[in-house]
Amino acid sequence: MDVVARVRWAAVGAGGRVARRTSAWWERAVAAREHRAPQPLVHAVLEVVVDGATTRVDMGPTWGRTAAGRRVVRTGPVGSRLLGRCPLFRYEVRTVHGPDATPGVLAVSADVPVPRDLLEHLTDVPAWTWGRDEAGTGDMWTSNSVVAWLLGRAGVTSLGPPAGHRAPGWDAGLRA
């Protein structure tokens, strides 16, 4: 059977108030600096379907809610390498099997064919500092970067955020 991937685009902060508010403030500041109108921010969740079984790839804090059946494949620091020594300032790249529970889904991309070994590249995802541009791409490393990096590795560069929305870090993943 073919292996396909799709991206679920969810509103940033759909699962909680803190992320929604801080992201909105941050986007207003960035938009003002770039002399443009603020845009709604989105978070990418990658779904890979192999032989009818769906695996979701996501990145989030190491603390807080945990999904049943999740497998952590990579961790990294948030904000700075020094802060990353504390568990409160660490993220994890994880896979989750089973039904989707992504809150606030705005759009789902079309299925795109990907190599069968795509998920094997998860351990190769760079563990750069979230919120920093350690790769020198001109964009910060975020959860969107992880999804874009994996798709770019598979040769898929045609996907991007829904029209009128921004996905901070997406370009970092494609360029890295």
N, C-alpha and C positions, 0 to 999 in steps of 0.2 A: 504494500500500500504506500501511497505517496505520503510524505511528511509535509505538513503545512504549518504556517505561523500566521497569527493575527495579533493586532494590538488593540487592547481595550483602553480607551482614553477616558479617564475619570477626572472629575473636578478636583483640584488640589484642596485638601482639607475636608473632603466630603465626609470623612469619618470622625472629625472633631473640630472644635472651635479654634484651638490654638493655631494649628497649621493654617487654617483658612484665613485667620486674621493676620498672622505674621506674614504670610505669603502675599496677601493683598497690599499690606504696607510696603513690603519689599518691591512688588511690581510697580506701585505708584512711584517710588523713588527711582527705580531703573528707567521707567518711562519718561519721567521728568528729565533725567540726565541725558536720555537719548532723543528728547524733543518729539515725543509721540504720545498717543493716547494709551493708557493702561489697557491691557488685554486680560481676559480670563486665563488662568494658568491651569494646565492639565498635567496629569501624572500617567505615564505609560506602564501598562502591565502586559507582558508578552505571554501569549498562549501558544504552545507548540503541541500539535496533535499528531501523535504517532500511533498508527494502527487503531485509531478510534479513541485512544486514551489521551486526555488533555492534561498537560503540565503547565502551570503558570509560573513565570519567573518574575520576581519582584525584588525590590530593595526597600528596606525600612529600618527603623531603630531596633536595636537588639533587645530593648526593654519593652514592656507593654503587652498588648494582646498578642497571642500566638495562635496561629492557625493549626488545626489538626492536620497531621500528615506532612508538616513542613520539613524540609531538609535544608540546613544552612550549608552553603557551599563556599562562602567567602565572607570575610568581615573587614571593616576598615574604619578609620577615624572620621569624626564629624568636626568641622571647623578648623582643627589643627591637630598635628600628630601628637603634640603634648596633651591636649584635651582628650584625645582618643585612648589614653591610658585608663580613663574612667569609663565604666560601662555605660554611663548616661550619654556619653559622646562617641558612641560606636554605632555603625550600621551593619546590617547583614544582607547579603545577596542570598535569596532562598528560592526553593521550588516548592510548590504546593500542588498536590494532586486532588482531584475531586471537583465537585460543583463550584462554580464561580461565586464568590461572595464580595466582589469589588463594589464598594458603595459609590454612588454618584456617577455611574457610567454614562458618558455623553455620546460616545460614538465607538463603533467597532470597525476596524479596517477590513478590507477584503482579505481573503486567504491568499497567501503567497507561498509558493513552493520553496522549501529550504532543504539543505542537506540533512540526511538522517542523523549525522553525528553532531548536530547543532548544540544540543544540551551538554555534550562532552566538553565544549569550550567554556563552560561556566567557570571552571577552576582557573582559566586563563584570564578572566575579567580582571583588569587592573584594580587594585585596592587603593586607589588614590583618595585623597582627603575630600569628603563631601563638602561642597560649597567653595572649593578652591580650583584653580586652573593649573594644576601641577603638570599637565601634559602640554601646556603652551598652545592650546587650541583657540584661545580667545573666549572660551565659554567655561563655566564651572562644571565640575563633576557632580552628578546627581543620579537619582534612580532612573531618570530618562536616559542618561548617558549609558547605563548598563544595557538597556533594551536596544538603543541605537547601535552600540558597539557590537552586540551579538548579531543583529541584523546585518550590519556592515560586514562583519566577518563572513556571513553567509552570502554576501553579494547583493543584498537587498538594500537599496538606497532610495527607493521611490516613495517610501512611507514617511509621513510627517504628521504633525498635530492637525486637528480639525481646523478648517478655515476660521479665522478670527480669534484663534487661541494661540497661546505660547506654551512651549514645553522647555523650560530652562534646562540646559544640559544636553539637549538632543544633539546639537551640533558638535559638542565635545565628544560624544560617543561615536559619531560618524567620522570625525577627523582623527581620532586617537589610533 
